[in-house]
Every structure is written in structure tokens, then in C-alpha cells.
Amino acid sequence: MNSSPSKAVFLDRDGVLNHKAREGDYIRTWREIRFMPGAVKAVASLNQGGYKVFVATNQRGVATLKIRMDDLLEIHARIQGEFARDGAVISQIYYCPHDVSVCCRCRKPQPGMLQRAAQEHSLDLCASWMIGDSVTDVKAGENAGCRSVLLASAVPDLSGLSKMPLIAESLEKTVPLILNGHNSQARFRATQPLELTRSYREDT
């Protein structure tokens, strides 16, 4: 008898779990990883709340030869190891290594990484969440049928989205919103009032 599909939280990597590189640059080696405050605790809390946690990250730097594949795999293995050591389980890290010119199904905002995780781990995407710091991340969640959270200190132009995401300032502040089952009426209560801006850096 098959078990019921699991609920999951998908996380973008840079800007959600760890600090981003300088504008136009990439995280190239493990030595450059600096975790965001509260990120490990947030993942552990999601685990305790019954969510499997996955990472879905665009890593175009592999295609442009700015990131070595071996280094990327080491980064991901060590992230999982560091989180697990403190009781925070990231079940798997999915990445898209393709350039923007490649018509793939995995590069966000395409939903391929989330759909693959759903197939491989028996996930209910409609009961799952995507958390990222760009509209690209939110759109990927929307395309996969997930609910989404945008991490932002200012709200970008959201006109390309069919549904308004929750807004929060950090992964740590997002967790209670998910675990407490916030609905659409609470979507802009995640943070202090935010100023609308049309300038916003997209996912790499």
C-alpha cells in the first residue's frame, strides 16, 4: 500500500540559505559560503512541522565555466552535511547547470526541478511551498502548483504572477507563516509595510 504524498518546502539557495556573491559574480567554492542568520534553525523547524525540505537553484555559472561542477557538488554536499549536523535535513539539492539560451525544463521559472523532486520523493506539490528571493523563484513555484513566498525588503513588480505570494524578510521569518497556515488574507502581513519598486535582481 502506497503512503500518501508528502508536503515539501523548496528553497532557492543563494539569498535564502546563504549570502549571495557580489552582483554579477558567483559562489564558486565552499569557502565562499556564508549561511544566512537563522537558516539552519528554519530548516529544522520545517522538518519538525512535517515538511521535507529541498533546494532548487539555478547555477548558470556551470555553463559559462565560472563554476566547476566538482566544486558545485562539494558545496551542496557540505551544505547538507552542515545542516544535518544541527538537526536540519535537506533531502536533496536540485540544480540547473544550463545557460539562459538553452531551452530546458529545469531552469527557473520553469518548474522542472520541483516536478522532478515530486516524482522522485512522492510529493504533493499543491501542499508544498517555494521560497526564494526573486520573482523567478516565485514563478517556478506557481508553475509547479505550489504556494510561494518572496523574500524581499521591497516588493518588486509582481504583474507577471497569477497569484500574490506571501512576502517576508528572511527564511527564518517565513517559517511561522507556513506552519501557522496563513491564507491569502494575511499575505502582506509577513513584514512591515513594503515599498513597491520595479528594480529587482533576478535569480542567476
N, C-alpha and C positions, 0 to 999 in steps of 0.2 A: 504494500500500500504506500503510495507516494505521500510525502509530507506536504503541507501547504507551502506555497511560495513565501519567501522571506521578504521583509521590508529592508530597504537599504538607504544609506546616505552616500551620495557620490560627492567627492571633493575635488575641486581644482587643486593643483599643487602650489605653484608659486603665487604668493599673495594670500594664500589661505593657510597652508601648513607651514610654509617658510617664507622669509622675506624675499622679495624679487631682486633680481640683478638690476644694475643701472639701466636706465632707458636705452633700448637698442642692443643690450647685451644679454647674455645667457648665464645661468648657473651651469658651470662646466664640470666641476668636481665636487666630491663630498665635502672638501674643506671649505667650500663657499656656502654650505647650507647653514642657515641660522633660523631655528624654529620660531614661529610667532608665539608671543606670550599666550599661555592657556591652551595651546593647540593639543597637546598630549592629553590634558585633563578633559578637553572637549570630546575627543575621540573615545576616551574611556567611558565618559558619561553616555554617549550614544550607544556604545556596546551594552552598557548596563540597562539602557532603555529598550533593548531588544532589536537594535538596528545593526546590520552588518555594514561595515564602512569600506568604501573603495575610493581609489583616486583615479581620476580621468584627466590626463594632462596632454596638451599639445606640445610637442617638442620638435619644432621645425628646425632647430639647430642641428639635429642629426642629419637632415637632408642637405643643409648648407655647409656641412662639415665643420661647424663650430663646436659641436659636442661629439665626443667619441662614444659609440654605442656601449663599449665596456664601461666607461665612466658613468653613463646614464644608468646602466643596470646596477652598478655598485651603489650609486646614490639611492636608488629605490630599495635595494636590499637593506641598506643601512638605515634608511628611514623606518622601514618596517621593524627592523631589529630594535632601534632606539625606542620606538613607541611601545612595542611589545614588552620591553623591559619594565615599563611603568604601567603595565596592565591595559594598554590601549592597542586593540587589534585592528590593523588594516588588512583586510582579507586578501586584496590584490591591488596592484598598481597597473592600470592600463595607460598606454601612451600612444600617441600618433606621431610617427617619425617623419611624416611626409611634408613636402613643401606646399605652399598655398596653390601652386599651379597644378597639383595632382588632384584629380577628381576621385578622392577616396571617400569612404563612408565613415571613417573614424575621426577625422579632424573636426573638432567642434567649430561651428554649431551643429554639424551632423551628429546624429545620435548613436553612431556605430559602436563606440566604446561602451556605452551604457547598455545597449541591446546585447552586445556580446557577453557582458557580465551577467545580464539577466538569464541568458541561455546557459551559461556555464555554472551559475550558482543558484538557479531556480529562484529568481527574484520577481516580486510583484512591482513593476515599475509605477503603477498607479498609486501604490502605497509608499513610494520612495521619494527622496529629495535629491536635488542637485544644488550644491553650494559653490559659488565662485565669485570672483571679484571683477567679472566683465559681463557685458550683455551677451557675449558669445557663449559663456558658460550657461547662463540662464536660458538662452535659446536652445542649447543642446538638451537641457532638461525638459523644456517644453516639447521639443520634437520627439523625445522618448516617452512622453506621457507622465513625467514626474512633476511634482511641485518644486519650486525653486526659491532660493534665497540669494540675493545680491549683496555682497559685502561692499559697502561704499560709505564714504563720509559726505558725498554729494551725489545726488541722483542724476545719472546720465539720461540721454534721450532714450526713452523706452517705447517709442512709437512702433518699432518693428516686432514687438511682442504681442501675442494674442491675450495673455493673461498677465496681470500685475504681480511681480514677485514680492515676497517679503523683503524688507530692507533691514540690514543690521551692520554694525560697525566691525564685527570680528566673528570668527568661528565660535569663540567662547560665548559671545552674547546670543548667538543663534540657537545654541543647544536648548535652552529652556523654551524657546518659541516652538521648536519641533516637539519636544517631549510633552509640553502642555497642550498640544493640539490646537494652536492658533488657527483661526479661519480668516477668510478674506476681509472681514471687518476690522481685523487687527493688523493688517499688513503694513501700515505706516506708523505703527506704534513701537516698532522694534528699537528705534533710536530716538534721539532728539530730532525736532523738525529739520529736514534736509533741504538744502538749496539746490534748485534744478540747474544743471549745466549740460551742455551738449558736447563738451570735450571730455573724452574718457578713453583711456588706453585699453585696447582690446587684448585678448589672450595672444601669447606668442605662438 
